Amino acid sequence: MKIWISDTQTPSHRLIRLNCEEHSDYHYLGDLNESELSSYFLDLKDDMNVDKNIKLLTYYGYLHIFLITKK
């Protein structure tokens, strides 16, 4: 699955937007299979529900992930 990404980081949070269609302000992440997506999600957060997020990305064609930065 071809994935484009927009990654915004602030001191309090990180917003990652994944999309299966090209957008002008997104960067090309790559043509990832399910195992590569799983490892990417687990690198972001080790207790993330990987299967659910892959299904959402496949069904809707986009996925927004909001991560709170703990101090």
MDAnalysis code that builds the backbone (N, CA, C; Angstrom):
import MDAnalysis as mda
import numpy as np

u = mda.Universe.empty(213, n_residues=71, atom_resindex=np.repeat(np.arange(71), 3), trajectory=True)
u.add_TopologyAttr("name", ["N", "CA", "C"] * 71)
u.add_TopologyAttr("resid", np.arange(1, 72))
u.add_TopologyAttr("resname", ["MET", "LYS", "ILE", "TRP", "ILE", "SER", "ASP", "THR", "GLN", "THR", "PRO", "SER", "HIS", "ARG", "LEU", "ILE", "ARG", "LEU", "ASN", "CYS", "GLU", "GLU", "HIS", "SER", "ASP", "TYR", "HIS", "TYR", "LEU", "GLY", "ASP", "LEU", "ASN", "GLU", "SER", "GLU", "LEU", "SER", "SER", "TYR", "PHE", "LEU", "ASP", "LEU", "LYS", "ASP", "ASP", "MET", "ASN", "VAL", "ASP", "LYS", "ASN", "ILE", "LYS", "LEU", "LEU", "THR", "TYR", "TYR", "GLY", "TYR", "LEU", "HIS", "ILE", "PHE", "LEU", "ILE", "THR", "LYS", "LYS"])
u.atoms.positions = np.array([
    [0.844, -1.157, 0.000],
    [0.000, 0.000, 0.000],
    [0.901, 1.236, 0.000],
    [0.677, 2.131, -0.928],
    [1.463, 3.362, -1.007],
    [0.942, 4.341, 0.038],
    [1.876, 4.896, 0.829],
    [1.505, 5.752, 1.947],
    [2.242, 7.085, 1.848],
    [1.499, 8.171, 2.052],
    [2.055, 9.505, 2.192],
    [1.829, 9.934, 3.632],
    [2.757, 10.733, 4.179],
    [2.709, 11.079, 5.598],
    [2.918, 12.572, 5.814],
    [2.227, 13.077, 6.828],
    [2.461, 14.413, 7.356],
    [2.673, 14.234, 8.855],
    [3.807, 14.677, 9.359],
    [4.165, 14.468, 10.760],
    [4.430, 15.816, 11.417],
    [3.577, 16.209, 12.367],
    [3.707, 17.482, 13.066],
    [4.038, 17.204, 14.532],
    [5.137, 17.782, 15.001],
    [5.548, 17.580, 16.389],
    [5.585, 18.910, 17.118],
    [5.052, 18.893, 18.344],
    [5.123, 20.039, 19.245],
    [5.654, 19.515, 20.580],
    [5.954, 20.387, 21.519],
    [6.423, 19.899, 22.826],
    [5.395, 19.038, 23.568],
    [4.105, 19.220, 23.294],
    [3.084, 18.480, 24.033],
    [2.496, 17.281, 23.297],
    [2.588, 17.266, 21.968],
    [1.971, 16.171, 21.221],
    [2.623, 15.976, 19.851],
    [2.213, 14.903, 19.207],
    [2.663, 14.589, 17.841],
    [1.442, 14.134, 17.053],
    [1.228, 14.727, 15.899],
    [0.110, 14.376, 15.032],
    [0.664, 13.809, 13.728],
    [0.316, 12.551, 13.471],
    [0.781, 11.861, 12.276],
    [-0.433, 11.593, 11.396],
    [-0.375, 12.070, 10.172],
    [-1.470, 11.853, 9.217],
    [-0.952, 10.959, 8.105],
    [-1.570, 9.813, 7.951],
    [-1.223, 8.877, 6.881],
    [-2.332, 8.901, 5.851],
    [-1.960, 8.872, 4.580],
    [-2.951, 8.904, 3.518],
    [-2.498, 8.002, 2.374],
    [-3.452, 7.353, 1.739],
    [-3.150, 6.455, 0.617],
    [-3.171, 7.177, -0.722],
    [-3.427, 8.479, -0.706],
    [-3.408, 9.285, -1.920],
    [-2.381, 10.400, -1.755],
    [-1.783, 10.802, -2.838],
    [-0.763, 11.845, -2.803],
    [-1.395, 13.195, -2.487],
    [-0.746, 13.932, -1.592],
    [-1.144, 15.295, -1.244],
    [0.084, 16.185, -1.329],
    [-0.124, 17.451, -1.605],
    [1.006, 18.350, -1.832],
    [1.834, 18.587, -0.577],
    [1.223, 18.611, 0.593],
    [1.983, 18.890, 1.811],
    [2.409, 17.617, 2.550],
    [2.205, 16.465, 1.958],
    [2.604, 15.185, 2.545],
    [3.872, 14.692, 1.859],
    [4.642, 13.864, 2.579],
    [5.851, 13.263, 2.029],
    [5.602, 11.778, 1.796],
    [6.185, 11.237, 0.751],
    [5.996, 9.825, 0.415],
    [6.757, 8.969, 1.420],
    [6.035, 8.099, 2.124],
    [6.635, 7.197, 3.111],
    [7.137, 5.930, 2.452],
    [6.374, 5.409, 1.489],
    [6.804, 4.219, 0.777],
    [5.645, 3.318, 0.427],
    [5.963, 2.242, -0.264],
    [4.987, 1.215, -0.607],
    [5.151, 0.098, 0.426],
    [4.337, 0.157, 1.478],
    [4.504, -0.713, 2.639],
    [3.494, -1.858, 2.628],
    [3.967, -3.039, 3.010],
    [3.046, -4.161, 3.198],
    [2.598, -4.170, 4.667],
    [1.778, -5.151, 5.058],
    [1.227, -5.153, 6.412],
    [2.296, -5.319, 7.485],
    [3.309, -6.125, 7.245],
    [4.344, -6.305, 8.264],
    [5.182, -5.040, 8.433],
    [5.442, -4.325, 7.342],
    [6.179, -3.062, 7.436],
    [5.345, -1.999, 8.150],
    [4.027, -1.974, 7.882],
    [3.144, -1.051, 8.600],
    [3.092, -1.395, 10.078],
    [3.030, -2.674, 10.398],
    [3.005, -3.108, 11.796],
    [4.248, -2.634, 12.536],
    [5.403, -2.817, 11.945],
    [6.632, -2.381, 12.613],
    [6.692, -0.863, 12.723],
    [6.164, -0.140, 11.721],
    [6.115, 1.324, 11.789],
    [5.233, 1.777, 12.953],
    [4.033, 1.178, 13.077],
    [3.121, 1.533, 14.164],
    [3.724, 1.202, 15.523],
    [4.371, 0.062, 15.638],
    [4.972, -0.318, 16.914],
    [6.166, 0.563, 17.267],
    [6.854, 1.109, 16.273],
    [7.925, 2.064, 16.537],
    [7.364, 3.372, 17.088],
    [6.160, 3.739, 16.629],
    [5.526, 4.960, 17.136],
    [5.115, 4.800, 18.589],
    [4.430, 3.679, 18.867],
    [3.930, 3.411, 20.215],
    [3.827, 1.907, 20.379],
    [4.506, 1.374, 21.378],
    [4.622, -0.081, 21.502],
    [3.343, -0.794, 21.921],
    [2.360, -0.096, 22.476],
    [1.113, -0.749, 22.856],
    [-0.065, -0.387, 21.938],
    [0.246, 0.050, 20.732],
    [-0.782, 0.439, 19.762],
    [-1.499, -0.790, 19.211],
    [-2.791, -0.664, 18.956],
    [-3.571, -1.733, 18.339],
    [-3.291, -1.713, 16.833],
    [-2.317, -2.487, 16.433],
    [-1.813, -2.462, 15.066],
    [-2.858, -2.961, 14.070],
    [-3.501, -4.079, 14.360],
    [-4.488, -4.639, 13.430],
    [-5.630, -3.669, 13.159],
    [-6.115, -3.032, 14.203],
    [-7.209, -2.069, 14.056],
    [-6.792, -0.906, 13.156],
    [-5.588, -0.374, 13.384],
    [-5.128, 0.770, 12.599],
    [-4.869, 0.411, 11.139],
    [-4.367, -0.779, 10.880],
    [-4.166, -1.213, 9.496],
    [-5.512, -1.367, 8.789],
    [-6.500, -1.935, 9.477],
    [-7.837, -2.083, 8.885],
    [-8.463, -0.721, 8.601],
    [-8.316, 0.232, 9.526],
    [-8.866, 1.577, 9.313],
    [-8.195, 2.272, 8.132],
    [-6.882, 2.161, 8.049],
    [-6.146, 2.773, 6.945],
    [-6.535, 2.145, 5.610],
    [-6.697, 0.840, 5.595],
    [-7.088, 0.140, 4.367],
    [-8.514, 0.514, 3.947],
    [-9.431, 0.571, 4.908],
    [-10.843, 0.837, 4.592],
    [-11.073, 2.291, 4.176],
    [-10.591, 3.239, 4.995],
    [-10.867, 4.649, 4.745],
    [-9.853, 5.315, 3.812],
    [-8.649, 4.783, 3.733],
    [-7.630, 5.385, 2.887],
    [-6.819, 6.459, 3.582],
    [-7.130, 6.728, 4.851],
    [-6.349, 7.672, 5.633],
    [-6.438, 7.298, 7.110],
    [-5.494, 7.782, 7.893],
    [-5.486, 7.526, 9.327],
    [-4.740, 8.660, 10.007],
    [-5.346, 9.213, 11.054],
    [-4.702, 10.241, 11.860],
    [-4.359, 9.623, 13.211],
    [-3.126, 9.807, 13.644],
    [-2.670, 9.279, 14.921],
    [-2.213, 10.452, 15.774],
    [-2.796, 10.554, 16.967],
    [-2.471, 11.637, 17.901],
    [-1.752, 11.018, 19.097],
    [-0.495, 11.402, 19.301],
    [0.294, 10.884, 20.411],
    [0.633, 12.018, 21.365],
    [0.342, 11.819, 22.652],
    [0.657, 12.809, 23.665],
    [2.076, 12.562, 24.164],
    [2.864, 13.615, 24.237],
    [4.231, 13.517, 24.720],
    [4.234, 13.606, 26.236],
    [4.719, 12.557, 26.879],
    [4.789, 12.540, 28.342],
    [6.105, 13.149, 28.791],
    [6.017, 13.905, 29.855],
    [7.226, 14.557, 30.383],
    [7.746, 13.803, 31.579],
])
